[in-house]
Amino acid sequence: MPNAIPEHSLDRDCTTLARHVLQQLQSFGADAQDLSAIMGRIALAGKLIARRLSRAGLVDDALGFTGEMNVQGESVKKMDVYANEVFISVFKQSGLVCRLASEEMEKPYYIPENCPIGRYTLLYDPIDGSSNVDINLNVGSIFAIRQQSGDDLDGEAQDLLQQTGRTQIAAGYILYGPATILVYSLGAGVHSFFLDPSLGEFILAQENIRIPVHGPIYSANEGNFWQWDEAIRDYTRYVHRHEGYTARYSGALVGDIHRILTQGGVFLYPGTAKNPEGKLRLLYETAPLAFLVEQAGGKASDGRQSLLDLIPGRLHQRTPLFIGSPEDVSLVESFIQERERRSS
């Protein structure tokens, strides 16, 4: 048949996110079914948020600020609230997740009816880069799945403060742009899916993504240049003086990370004189992205050690972030080490 569809193309088109998770786990057991279902619920949240974003200018109370401040002391966007409530709603009465922890909530949100059987915690940033929503630029959601340990009888989620990022079972992000893309890892490579609106399904786009060892992109908010430590300013001067580098910064972490994951380079969000720990949260942003990028052969650091080796001291702990191609992250670290050597 001259017009027959190649078998490999049809097979990829039929590889949905749920099917792919089960293939990754090489099991149809209870644990595999649970993780597949959790990823399916995350995908549903992504579809709902993507739909809201596509109609944001046409519906009431979708754009602008609420007038409130979140636990981080930041102004809350209406889309932040909506996206956070979406994640809660899709996991209610699912029997899958006992706790949800988000940067928009001071304490974890418990779903008591799930807790007897839901052995997992979902950590997430519901809308990263929400300042881009009102001007129709890309935004994203970041997520991580962790096993719940202990009974958590006091409701303080102390087990989350006793684990490194290497205990994450899965992590990923959803990028809302011209297309909606979901990228995830279960600890066996990094895989991307495009949302096919005609099917309402996330369909496999690429398996086993590998980040280039070196890339031309450096992504940082250079408006903070004079607030950075001298080591980061030294690195920035270095890339300004050498050919082969190009600056790209969107103000949306997920969009910038996705670019670097596919094209190579480094994303920098260092501490400043005002915020020496930086502004990004370890549990909801930097550790999940570090898990993902390391699975793709990249590197993620706070400037001194791997982010996946950090144990949080508090639920909303912040960290600097240097993430991307291994050679480029190591170069940034070398400037930090050299400055510390001179100071000692």
C-alpha positions as CSV (number, residue, x, y, z in Angstrom):
1,M,0.0,0.0,0.0
2,P,1.8,3.2,-1.2
3,N,0.0,5.5,1.4
4,A,0.5,3.2,4.4
5,I,1.6,4.9,7.6
6,P,5.0,3.6,8.8
7,E,4.5,1.3,11.7
8,H,7.0,3.1,13.9
9,S,5.2,6.4,13.4
10,L,1.8,4.9,14.3
11,D,3.3,3.2,17.4
12,R,4.7,6.6,18.6
13,D,1.4,8.3,17.9
14,C,-0.3,5.7,20.1
15,T,2.2,6.1,23.0
16,T,0.3,8.1,25.5
17,L,1.8,9.4,28.7
18,A,0.0,6.6,30.8
19,R,1.3,3.9,28.5
20,H,4.8,5.3,28.5
21,V,5.0,5.3,32.4
22,L,4.0,1.7,32.5
23,Q,6.6,0.8,29.9
24,Q,9.2,2.8,31.8
25,L,8.4,0.9,35.0
26,Q,8.2,-2.5,33.1
27,S,5.4,-3.5,35.4
28,F,1.6,-3.5,35.6
29,G,1.7,-4.0,39.4
30,A,0.0,-1.8,42.0
31,D,2.9,0.7,42.3
32,A,3.3,1.1,38.6
33,Q,-0.5,1.6,38.2
34,D,-0.4,4.3,41.0
35,L,2.4,6.2,39.4
36,S,0.8,6.0,36.0
37,A,-2.5,7.3,37.5
38,I,-0.6,10.1,39.3
39,M,1.1,11.2,36.1
40,G,-2.3,11.0,34.4
41,R,-3.7,13.4,37.0
42,I,-0.8,15.8,36.6
43,A,-1.5,15.7,32.8
44,L,-5.2,16.5,33.5
45,A,-4.1,19.5,35.6
46,G,-1.9,20.6,32.7
47,K,-4.8,20.4,30.2
48,L,-7.1,22.4,32.5
49,I,-4.4,25.1,33.0
50,A,-3.6,25.2,29.3
51,R,-7.3,25.7,28.5
52,R,-7.6,28.5,31.0
53,L,-4.4,30.2,29.6
54,S,-5.7,30.0,26.0
55,R,-8.9,31.8,27.1
56,A,-7.4,34.1,29.7
57,G,-8.3,37.3,28.0
58,L,-11.9,36.2,27.3
59,V,-13.0,35.1,30.8
60,D,-13.4,37.0,34.0
61,D,-10.9,36.9,36.9
62,A,-8.2,35.2,34.8
63,L,-5.6,38.1,34.6
64,G,-4.1,40.4,37.0
65,F,-3.4,40.3,40.8
66,T,-5.6,39.2,43.6
67,G,-4.4,41.9,45.9
68,E,-3.0,39.3,48.4
69,M,0.5,38.1,49.2
70,N,1.6,34.5,49.4
71,V,3.7,32.8,52.0
72,Q,6.8,34.1,50.2
73,G,5.8,37.7,50.5
74,E,5.0,37.9,46.8
75,S,2.0,39.4,45.1
76,V,-0.4,36.7,44.0
77,K,-1.7,36.5,40.5
78,K,-5.2,35.2,39.8
79,M,-3.7,32.5,37.6
80,D,-1.5,31.4,40.5
81,V,-4.7,30.8,42.6
82,Y,-6.5,29.0,39.8
83,A,-3.6,26.7,38.9
84,N,-3.0,25.8,42.6
85,E,-6.7,24.9,43.0
86,V,-6.6,22.8,39.8
87,F,-3.9,20.6,41.2
88,I,-5.8,20.2,44.5
89,S,-9.1,19.4,42.7
90,V,-7.7,16.8,40.3
91,F,-6.2,14.8,43.2
92,K,-9.2,14.9,45.6
93,Q,-10.9,11.5,46.0
94,S,-8.3,10.0,43.7
95,G,-6.9,7.7,46.4
96,L,-3.4,8.5,45.1
97,V,-1.8,11.3,47.0
98,C,-2.1,12.1,50.7
99,R,-0.4,15.5,50.6
100,L,0.2,18.3,48.2
101,A,2.8,21.0,48.9
102,S,3.0,24.1,46.8
103,E,4.9,27.4,47.0
104,E,1.5,29.1,47.1
105,M,0.5,27.4,50.4
106,E,2.2,27.9,53.8
107,K,1.7,24.3,54.8
108,P,1.0,21.1,52.9
109,Y,-2.6,20.4,51.9
110,Y,-3.9,17.1,53.2
111,I,-6.5,15.0,51.5
112,P,-7.7,12.8,54.5
113,E,-9.8,10.4,52.4
114,N,-6.7,9.6,50.3
115,C,-4.2,9.2,53.2
116,P,-5.0,5.6,54.2
117,I,-4.0,4.4,50.7
118,G,-2.3,7.3,49.1
119,R,1.4,6.9,49.9
120,Y,2.7,9.8,47.9
121,T,3.4,13.5,48.2
122,L,3.1,15.8,45.2
123,L,5.3,18.9,45.3
124,Y,4.6,21.6,42.7
125,D,4.9,25.1,41.5
126,P,1.5,25.6,39.9
127,I,2.4,28.5,37.6
128,D,6.1,29.4,37.2
129,G,6.6,32.8,35.6
130,S,3.1,34.1,36.3
131,S,4.3,37.6,35.5
132,N,4.3,36.5,31.9
133,V,0.6,35.6,31.9
134,D,-0.8,39.1,31.4
135,I,1.5,39.7,28.4
136,N,0.9,36.3,26.7
137,L,4.4,34.9,27.1
138,N,5.2,31.3,28.1
139,V,4.7,30.0,31.6
140,G,5.0,26.5,33.1
141,S,4.2,24.2,36.0
142,I,6.9,22.2,37.8
143,F,6.2,19.0,39.8
144,A,7.9,16.2,41.8
145,I,6.6,13.0,43.3
146,R,8.0,11.7,46.6
147,Q,7.2,8.7,48.7
148,Q,5.6,9.6,52.0
149,S,7.5,8.2,54.9
150,G,6.2,8.0,58.5
151,D,2.8,8.9,59.7
152,D,3.1,12.7,59.7
153,L,0.9,12.9,62.7
154,D,1.7,16.5,63.4
155,G,0.9,17.7,59.9
156,E,4.3,19.4,59.6
157,A,5.7,17.1,56.8
158,Q,8.9,16.6,58.7
159,D,9.9,13.7,56.4
160,L,10.3,16.1,53.6
161,L,13.0,17.9,55.6
162,Q,15.0,14.7,56.1
163,Q,15.5,13.7,52.4
164,T,17.7,14.8,49.6
165,G,16.4,15.4,46.1
166,R,17.7,11.9,45.1
167,T,14.7,10.4,46.9
168,Q,12.4,11.9,44.3
169,I,10.5,9.2,42.4
170,A,9.6,11.4,39.5
171,A,9.9,15.0,38.4
172,G,9.1,17.1,35.4
173,Y,7.4,20.2,34.1
174,I,4.7,21.3,31.8
175,L,5.4,24.2,29.4
176,Y,2.5,26.3,28.1
177,G,3.4,28.0,24.9
178,P,2.5,27.7,21.2
179,A,2.1,24.0,22.1
180,T,1.7,22.4,25.6
181,I,4.6,20.2,26.3
182,L,5.1,17.8,29.3
183,V,8.6,16.6,30.1
184,Y,9.2,14.0,32.8
185,S,11.6,11.5,34.3
186,L,11.1,8.5,36.5
187,G,14.8,8.1,37.0
188,A,15.3,6.3,33.7
189,G,15.9,9.1,31.2
190,V,14.0,12.2,30.2
191,H,11.0,12.1,27.8
192,S,8.8,14.7,26.2
193,F,5.1,14.7,25.2
194,F,3.1,17.1,23.2
195,L,-0.6,17.7,24.0
196,D,-2.7,16.8,20.9
197,P,-5.8,18.9,21.3
198,S,-7.7,16.8,18.8
199,L,-7.2,13.7,21.0
200,G,-7.0,15.4,24.4
201,E,-3.9,13.3,25.1
202,F,-0.2,13.9,25.7
203,I,1.5,12.0,22.9
204,L,5.2,10.9,23.0
205,A,7.5,13.3,21.1
206,Q,11.0,12.3,22.1
207,E,12.5,9.7,24.3
208,N,15.8,9.8,26.2
209,I,16.6,13.5,25.7
210,R,20.3,14.3,26.2
211,I,21.4,17.7,27.0
212,P,24.5,18.9,25.0
213,V,27.8,18.7,26.9
214,H,28.3,22.4,26.1
215,G,26.0,25.0,24.7
216,P,26.1,28.6,23.5
217,I,23.3,30.0,25.8
218,Y,23.6,31.6,29.1
219,S,20.4,32.6,30.7
220,A,20.3,35.1,33.6
221,N,18.6,38.3,34.7
222,E,21.5,40.7,34.2
223,G,19.4,43.4,35.7
224,N,20.7,42.0,39.0
225,F,24.4,42.2,37.9
226,W,25.5,44.7,40.6
227,Q,23.6,42.7,43.3
228,W,25.5,39.4,42.5
229,D,28.5,38.1,44.2
230,E,31.8,39.1,42.4
231,A,32.3,35.5,41.2
232,I,29.1,35.6,39.2
233,R,30.0,39.0,37.8
234,D,33.4,37.5,36.8
235,Y,31.7,34.7,34.9
236,T,29.4,37.2,33.2
237,R,32.3,39.3,32.1
238,Y,34.0,36.2,30.8
239,V,31.1,35.3,28.5
240,H,30.9,38.9,27.3
241,R,34.5,38.8,26.2
242,H,34.4,35.4,24.5
243,E,32.8,34.5,21.2
244,G,30.2,31.8,20.9
245,Y,27.9,32.8,23.7
246,T,24.4,34.3,23.4
247,A,22.1,35.6,26.1
248,R,18.5,34.3,26.3
249,Y,16.2,35.0,29.3
250,S,12.4,34.9,29.3
251,G,11.5,35.5,32.9
252,A,9.9,32.0,33.0
253,L,12.1,29.3,34.5
254,V,10.4,26.4,32.7
255,G,10.8,28.1,29.3
256,D,14.5,28.9,29.8
257,I,15.2,25.4,31.2
258,H,13.4,23.7,28.2
259,R,15.6,25.8,25.8
260,I,18.8,24.7,27.5
261,L,17.7,21.1,27.8
262,T,17.3,20.9,24.1
263,Q,20.0,23.4,22.9
264,G,22.6,23.4,25.7
265,G,24.0,26.1,27.9
266,V,23.5,27.3,31.4
267,F,20.7,28.9,33.4
268,L,21.9,31.1,36.4
269,Y,19.8,32.3,39.2
270,P,22.3,33.3,41.9
271,G,21.7,34.8,45.2
272,T,21.9,38.6,45.5
273,A,22.9,41.1,48.2
274,K,19.2,41.3,49.2
275,N,18.4,37.6,48.8
276,P,21.7,35.6,49.4
277,E,19.8,32.3,49.1
278,G,18.3,33.3,45.8
279,K,14.5,33.3,45.2
280,L,13.9,29.8,43.8
281,R,12.5,27.1,46.1
282,L,14.4,23.8,46.6
283,L,11.4,21.4,47.0
284,Y,9.2,22.9,44.3
285,E,11.6,24.2,41.7
286,T,15.3,23.6,41.9
287,A,15.3,19.9,43.1
288,P,12.7,18.7,40.6
289,L,14.6,20.5,37.7
290,A,17.9,19.2,39.0
291,F,16.5,15.6,39.0
292,L,15.3,16.0,35.4
293,V,18.5,17.7,34.0
294,E,20.8,15.2,35.7
295,Q,18.8,12.4,34.1
296,A,19.5,14.1,30.7
297,G,23.2,14.1,31.4
298,G,23.4,17.6,32.7
299,K,24.4,19.2,36.0
300,A,22.6,21.2,38.6
301,S,24.4,23.0,41.5
302,D,23.9,25.7,44.1
303,G,27.4,26.8,43.2
304,R,29.2,24.5,45.6
305,Q,27.4,21.1,45.5
306,S,24.8,19.2,43.6
307,L,21.3,20.4,44.4
308,L,20.2,16.8,44.7
309,D,22.4,16.4,47.7
310,L,20.8,19.3,49.7
311,I,18.5,18.5,52.6
312,P,16.0,21.3,53.2
313,G,15.9,23.0,56.5
314,R,12.4,24.3,56.0
315,L,9.5,23.6,53.6
316,H,10.0,26.8,51.6
317,Q,13.8,26.9,51.6
318,R,15.3,28.8,48.7
319,T,18.6,28.0,46.8
320,P,20.7,29.6,44.1
321,L,20.5,27.7,40.9
322,F,23.1,26.9,38.2
323,I,21.8,24.3,35.8
324,G,22.4,23.0,32.3
325,S,25.2,21.5,30.2
326,P,27.8,19.9,32.5
327,E,30.8,21.9,31.1
328,D,29.0,25.2,31.4
329,V,27.8,24.6,35.0
330,S,31.3,23.5,35.9
331,L,32.7,26.7,34.4
332,V,30.4,28.8,36.6
333,E,31.5,26.7,39.6
334,S,35.1,27.3,38.8
335,F,34.6,31.1,39.1
336,I,33.0,30.6,42.5
337,Q,35.8,28.3,43.7
338,E,38.5,30.7,42.4
339,R,36.9,33.7,44.2
340,E,36.6,31.7,47.4
341,R,40.3,30.6,47.1
342,R,41.4,34.2,46.8
343,S,39.3,35.2,49.8
344,S,40.7,32.4,52.0
